[in-house]
Amino acid sequence: MSTIGFLFFSGPYQSESPETTIELAKAALEKGMNVKIFCYMDAVNCVKVGQKKVPGVINIEEQFRELIARGADVRLCTLCMLVRGTRAFIEGAKRAGTPDIADIVEESDRVLVIS
């Protein structure tokens, strides 16, 4: 089975990068691919618990919950979480470090960087 990796940098609600990452990951899962996402820098806040639901705005937390439920491997930079004060995150996401980026690159057939 093919694997696609994402190195993802952008926080929620500041650009369309989270939505792009989510839609590409969903498409890959629908094609039967393995999906691995490393949330780096502000992207760690995309899996922060307690994001407000606003009519007409895609809730990034819910979208990442769906990806994890569908089998996506979502890893969060622990240092990035620490300096941003991100404590509560979606169940199923995993704390990780920069060596995990190398693992994702090695395990993936393709890697996309989305900032």
Order of alpha helices (4+ residues) and beta strands (2+ residues): beta-alpha-beta-alpha-beta-alpha-beta-alpha-beta
